């Protein structure tokens, strides 16, 4: 190969391809129709030049230059198209709904264990009232006494906004903690679900003593459907990963955890999203005296129907393919 003649003959194409690549580093859509066709032709020619140099030349610097140029061109041509924010959110919501359906056994297990915990703690407190101090975490005594007063106070917009931020931070952390139990073989998830259930049982017994169950349940209903749903689904993620570690089957524990991890991440994601949705309802509606009880119950019913529809029907077309992938 006469390298000097070869370079002189091909350099114009190389320079042109470099300029086209520079023009569309953020996406080939930056090129016009004719430029896209030209890009394809030049890319193929330069790929041929690279093959020729590799077989007929010992010029390593020229080979490195062409190899880099072809690699850059390949990256532009075969780059995964960027999705808009709306498309990305839509894809996540469909995948998350499908993951919840596939892992519904773990979701129902989280719900069932929480209900069992509530019944167990409530029964224990009913028999021995002194156990209330054991069941309630430190700092919740004041909240219980406020509930027993059966009064709601209208908060200012600023105060409601601050409480919304608090609920987002606090409840998101609670969801992450209940989901993170997967790395402890599910034990931490079970503990977190037990604590949440026990608190619910304790509050139920104590509010019943002051004939305040209606006040209590109507107060938590509006946000509770979504908030508890998020915690249950987060707990399901922890149980899923924990079971993968306890019973990996024919896979290694690492392989089993990676296999379960995809669905677990979707469960955690939708669980946190539900917590975020519940937070403004809790901050602006649930404990606001000016919002009538029937409105709070209507919101609870609407959110329940909405979530049941979402988890029951959204992303149905993904189910079979994802089920095969998870097998």
N, C-alpha and C positions, 0 to 999 in steps of 0.2 A: 504493500500500500504506500502510495506517495502521500504522506500525511499533509504536506503543504498544500497540494492541490485539493485534497479532500476537504481540508478546513476552509479553503477559499471558496469552494463550491457549496458547502453546506452551512457556512456561518450565518448567512442571511436568514435561513430558516430557523436556526437556533436562536438568534437574537429576536426574531419575530415571536417565537413561542414564549420566550422569556417575557416579552412585553405583554402578551395576552394573559399569561399566568399572573403577572403583577396586577393586571387590570381586574382580575376576578378572584383574588385571594379570599374575598368574603363570600364567594359563590359564583358559579358559572352563569347565573341569571343576569349578572352585570354585563354580559356580552350580548350583542345583537345576533340575529339569525345567521347572517353571513359569517360573522366572526366565530360563531360556534362551529360551523362547518369547517372553517379554516383551522380552528383549534384541533379538531379531530384529525384532519389530514396531517398537520404538522406533528402532532403527537405520534402518529403511526410512523412517519418518516424518521423522527428522532429516535424512536424505539428501534427501528431498523439500523440506524447509524450506530447505536450503542451495541447492537449484536455484531455488527461488522467490526467495530473497534476491538471488541473483546476477542474476536477470533483471528484478526489479521494485524493487530497492532500491539506494541508493548508500551505504548504511551499511557502510563497510569493516570497522569493528570487529566488528559482528555477523557479517558474512561470515567474518572470520578465526576468530571463536569457533566457528561452526558447522563450518567447514572442519576445524579442529583436532579437534572432537568426532567428526566422521565418520571422520577419519583414525585416531583412537584406536580407535574401534569396529571399523573395518576390520582394524586390526592384531590385535585380539582374535579376531574371527571367523575370519580367514584365516591366523592364525599357524600355521606348520608344527608339528604336535604334537611335543612333546618325547619323545625315546626314552629308555628306561631304559639304564643302563650295559650290561647284558647284551645288549639288542637292538643297541646300537651296536657292541659288540665282534663280535657275530655277523654284522652287516652288513659290517663291515670284513674279517673273515676270508673271507666269501664273495666279496667284491669282489677281494680280494688273490689268492685262488686262481684266479679267472677271469682276472685280469691276467697271472699267471704263465703260464697256458696260452696266452693270446693272444701273449705275447712270449717264447715258449719258444725261439725261434731265438736270441735274445740270451742267454738262460740257458745254452743249450748252447754258444754261442760263448764265454761266460765260463769254463765248465767246460773246454772244449777248449783254450783258450789257457793256462789254468793248468796243465793236464796237459803241454802242449807245453813250457811254461817249466820245469816240474820235470824233464822228460826232457832238455832242453837243458842246464840247469845241472848235472844229475847227470852227464851225459856229459862236460861240460867239466871238472868236478872229477876225474872218474875218470882223465882224460888228464893233467891238470896239477893236482896237489893244492894248489899255492900259490894257486889261484883261489878256494879256500874263503874266505879273508879278504876277497876282493872281493865274493863272493856274500852272505855273512852280514852283516846289519846290525850295527853296533856294539852290544855288550852281549849278543849271543846266543851268544858263545863259551862262557860259563859254563853256559848252559842245555844246550848240546850236550855238554859234559863231564859234566854231571849225568846226561843220558840215557845216556851211554856207561858210566856206573857200573852201569847196569841195576838201580837200586834205587829203591823208592818208600818214603816215610816217612809214617806215619799222623800227620796233622795234628790239632790240637785243633779243637773246634767253632768257637772264636773265630777261629783262624787260617784255617780253611776259609771262614768267613763273610767275612773280610777279603779273601781271594783271590777269592771270588765277586764282591765289589764291584769289585775291580781288573779282573777279566775283563769285567764288564759295561761299565765305563768305557772300557777299552782297546780291546776288540773292537767296541764300538759306534762308537767314533771311526774304527776301521779300515774299518768298513762304510760309514760316512758319507763317508769320504775316497774310497773306491773308487767310490761312487755319484756323488760330486760331480764326477768326471771328465767328466761330460756337458758342462759349461760350457767345457771345453778340447777340444771336438770328440772326446771319448772317449779322448784320449791319456793323461790321468792315470789313468783307469780301467784302461787296458791296462798302464800302468806298475805300478799297485798289484797287479793280478792277476799280473803277471810276478814281482814281488818275493815274493808269497806262494807261487807255484809254485816259484820258484828255491830258497826256503828249504826247502820240502818235499823237493825233489830233493837238496839238499845234506845234509839230515839223513838221508835214505834211504841215500845213499852212505856217509856216515860211520858210521851204525849198522850197515850191512852189513859194514864192515871189522872190527867187534868182535862179529860174529854176534849182533847185537841187534835185528834187524828185527822179530822177533816181539814183543819187549818194547816197541818203539817203536809199532808199529801197534796193539797191544792197549791201549797207554796212551792213545792219542789217539782210539780208535774210539768210545768211549761218547759223548763230547761232540763229536767231530769231524764226525760225520754232520750234526748240526744246525748247528754253528758254520760249517763250510765251506759248507754249503747257504746260510746267511745271507749269507756273503761273495759267493758266486756270484750270488745274486739281486740283491744290492746292486750288484755289478759289471754285471749285466745292465741295471739302471736307468741307470747311467752310459753304457753302450754305446748304449742306446736313445735317450737325449737327444743323445749325440754324433752318432749317425747322422742324427737329425732336423736337426741343424745342417749336417752335411756334405751331405745329400741331401734338401732340403726339398720337392723336387718342384715343383708349381705354386704352393705356398704360399710366403709369405715365411718367413725363418728364425724370426722371432718366432711366427708362426702355427703353424709345424711344431713348435716347441718346446712351445707351449701344448698342442697336440694330444697330443703324446707325454707331457706332464707328468703328466696324470691317472694313466696306468698306471705311470709312473715313481715317483710318490709311493706308490702301493700296493706296488710292488716294494721300495722303500726301507723302508717300514713293516714289511712282513712279514720282511724281512731283519734288521732290528733286533730284532724280536720273537724270531726264531730265535736270535739272539745272546744275548738275555736268558735264553731257555730253556736254552741250552747252558752258561751261566755256572755255575749251581749244580751241574750234573753234573760240570763240570770241577773245581769247587772242592771238592766233597764225595766224588766217586767215582773219577774218572779216575786220580788220582795217589795214591790211598789203598791202602796195601799190604794192609789187611785185607779189601778187596773182591776176591774171586777173579777171575781173568782171564775165566772162563766167564761170570760175571755182567756184566762190562763188555761182552763181545761180545754177550751177550743184549740188553743195553740198546741197543747200536749197531744190532742187527738190528731191534729193536722200533721204534726211532725212524725207521729207514729205511722200514720198512713203513708206519708212521703218516704220514710226510710224503708218501710216494708216493700213499697213499690220499687224503690231503687235497688235494694238488695235482692229482690225477687226477679227483676226483669232486665235491668241495665247490663249490657255486655254479654248477653246470652250467646251470641255468636262466637265468643272466645272460649266457652266452657270446654268443649271437646278437645280442642288443640292443647289447651293448658293442662287439662287432665292427663293427656298422654305425656306431656312434658314432665309432669310431676310424678308420673308412675315410676 
